[in-house]
Amino acid sequence: MIANTPKPPYYAVIFSSISAKEEVSYSETSDKMIELAQQQEGFLGMESAKNEIGITVSYWDSLEAIKNWKMNVNHVEAREKGRSIWYKKFKVRICKVERDYGFESFNLKK
């Protein structure tokens, strides 16, 4: 699903990762983090895809909202597990979205 974001400007946090190994606790924790992020003030939406590289983009209304999410106790714990167990490599990029546009066709069969 493509996130329905507001008119810019807003911020995007791009999390790119390469998994070390699959673990049951990863999926459970990932689901919990999505649920918690959605409850955070300033959260605007999220998109995610995974193949050889996992990419998750979360959208926020301010840098302060991103900082507050980073400091969330449950998120801190999940990041520590990511560093020690789940990821071979990851990178976080924070960007200001100054322009966005798109297309949605309603004529295509679903």
Contacts in CASP RR format, 6 or more apart in sequence:
PFRMAT RR
TARGET T0000
AUTHOR 0000-0000-0000
METHOD contacts of the structure
MODEL  1
MIANTPKPPYYAVIFSSISAKEEVSYSETSDKMIELAQQQEGFLGMESAK
NEIGITVSYWDSLEAIKNWKMNVNHVEAREKGRSIWYKKFKVRICKVERD
YGFESFNLKK
1 47 0 8 1.000
2 47 0 8 1.000
3 44 0 8 1.000
3 45 0 8 1.000
3 46 0 8 1.000
3 47 0 8 1.000
3 57 0 8 1.000
3 59 0 8 1.000
4 45 0 8 1.000
5 44 0 8 1.000
5 45 0 8 1.000
5 59 0 8 1.000
5 97 0 8 1.000
5 100 0 8 1.000
6 44 0 8 1.000
6 61 0 8 1.000
8 97 0 8 1.000
8 98 0 8 1.000
8 99 0 8 1.000
8 100 0 8 1.000
9 96 0 8 1.000
9 97 0 8 1.000
9 98 0 8 1.000
10 44 0 8 1.000
10 59 0 8 1.000
10 60 0 8 1.000
10 61 0 8 1.000
10 96 0 8 1.000
10 97 0 8 1.000
11 59 0 8 1.000
11 60 0 8 1.000
11 61 0 8 1.000
11 62 0 8 1.000
11 63 0 8 1.000
11 65 0 8 1.000
11 66 0 8 1.000
11 94 0 8 1.000
11 95 0 8 1.000
11 96 0 8 1.000
11 97 0 8 1.000
12 57 0 8 1.000
12 58 0 8 1.000
12 59 0 8 1.000
12 60 0 8 1.000
12 94 0 8 1.000
12 95 0 8 1.000
12 97 0 8 1.000
13 57 0 8 1.000
13 58 0 8 1.000
13 59 0 8 1.000
13 60 0 8 1.000
13 66 0 8 1.000
13 92 0 8 1.000
13 93 0 8 1.000
13 94 0 8 1.000
14 55 0 8 1.000
14 56 0 8 1.000
14 57 0 8 1.000
14 92 0 8 1.000
14 93 0 8 1.000
14 94 0 8 1.000
14 95 0 8 1.000
15 55 0 8 1.000
15 56 0 8 1.000
15 57 0 8 1.000
15 58 0 8 1.000
15 90 0 8 1.000
15 91 0 8 1.000
15 92 0 8 1.000
16 53 0 8 1.000
16 54 0 8 1.000
16 55 0 8 1.000
16 90 0 8 1.000
16 91 0 8 1.000
16 93 0 8 1.000
17 53 0 8 1.000
17 54 0 8 1.000
17 55 0 8 1.000
17 87 0 8 1.000
17 89 0 8 1.000
17 90 0 8 1.000
17 91 0 8 1.000
18 52 0 8 1.000
18 53 0 8 1.000
18 54 0 8 1.000
18 87 0 8 1.000
18 88 0 8 1.000
18 89 0 8 1.000
18 90 0 8 1.000
19 26 0 8 1.000
19 54 0 8 1.000
19 86 0 8 1.000
19 87 0 8 1.000
19 88 0 8 1.000
20 85 0 8 1.000
20 86 0 8 1.000
20 87 0 8 1.000
20 88 0 8 1.000
21 85 0 8 1.000
21 86 0 8 1.000
23 85 0 8 1.000
23 86 0 8 1.000
25 81 0 8 1.000
26 85 0 8 1.000
26 86 0 8 1.000
29 78 0 8 1.000
29 81 0 8 1.000
32 74 0 8 1.000
32 78 0 8 1.000
33 74 0 8 1.000
33 75 0 8 1.000
33 78 0 8 1.000
34 46 0 8 1.000
36 72 0 8 1.000
36 74 0 8 1.000
36 75 0 8 1.000
37 43 0 8 1.000
37 46 0 8 1.000
37 58 0 8 1.000
37 69 0 8 1.000
37 75 0 8 1.000
38 45 0 8 1.000
38 46 0 8 1.000
40 65 0 8 1.000
40 68 0 8 1.000
40 69 0 8 1.000
40 72 0 8 1.000
41 65 0 8 1.000
41 68 0 8 1.000
42 60 0 8 1.000
42 61 0 8 1.000
42 62 0 8 1.000
42 65 0 8 1.000
43 58 0 8 1.000
43 59 0 8 1.000
43 60 0 8 1.000
43 65 0 8 1.000
43 69 0 8 1.000
44 59 0 8 1.000
44 60 0 8 1.000
44 61 0 8 1.000
45 58 0 8 1.000
45 59 0 8 1.000
46 56 0 8 1.000
46 57 0 8 1.000
46 58 0 8 1.000
46 59 0 8 1.000
47 56 0 8 1.000
47 57 0 8 1.000
48 54 0 8 1.000
48 55 0 8 1.000
48 56 0 8 1.000
48 57 0 8 1.000
49 55 0 8 1.000
58 69 0 8 1.000
59 97 0 8 1.000
60 66 0 8 1.000
60 69 0 8 1.000
63 94 0 8 1.000
66 94 0 8 1.000
69 75 0 8 1.000
70 76 0 8 1.000
82 90 0 8 1.000
END
